Structures are given as C-alpha cells and as structure tokens.
Amino acid sequence: FSSERDAYYLTIGKRFGDVLLHVTYGEDERNGDFSILAPVPAGVDPGLDFLLASSTALLTQVAEDSEFYTVGLRWEVSSSVAAKFEYTSYENAPEYQLIAGDASLFQFALTTVF
C-alpha cells in the first residue's frame, strides 16, 4: 500500500543574548491510495470481503490532514546548563480519527553538559 503525502514545516528563530526564541509552523497531508483495491471483487467470498474491508480500513487510518505550530524558548542558564520551554498546538481534521481532534503539548527540559 502506498499513499501520497505532502508535508512541510517552516521554522524561524532569533537570539536575544542568552535567550533563543523560535516559532515553527507545519502541515501534513497524506491520502490513502485505494486504487490497489479496485481489482478485488466484492460479494464473491466472505473471506475476501473481510480482507477488502480490513484493507480499506487500514488505508483510511493512514490518511491524515493536520497542521501544527510550536513556540519555544531556550535560555542559556550557564555555559553548561540550558532550560528549554516549548508549546505545540496540533490540529487534526475531524474526518481523520487516528488522532481525534486537536491537542496541545507543553514541554520543559533542562539540558546539562559536563
């Protein structure tokens, strides 16, 4: 099974002294390729019908139409410690139920180097 996929993202950032501010925007669109199932006859055999329905369901779950944006901040606390804060908003088209609806994520990390 293959699918057509169009995805991209754009990130821009600016450093202000010890602080780096960045913003990212992205989209991901993937469509299942149902043409591979066209030669499979329906209604001939219950086992074949089950296989056709399962394959169709799989291709439907692969489909996706989503976009996201991220706002982040990196603060150089010292020469060996950085604090990172990031917020991501993820919006998924309602017809695709693999990840239903919208989601938000806030992340924090403390990175050290010895």
Secondary structure, 3 states (H helix, E strand, C coil): CCEEEEEEEEEEEEEECCEEEEEEEEEEEEEECHHHHCCCCCCCCHHHHHHHHHHHHHHHHHCEEEEEEEEEEEEEEECCEEEEEEEEEEEECCCCCCCCCCEEEEEEEEEECC
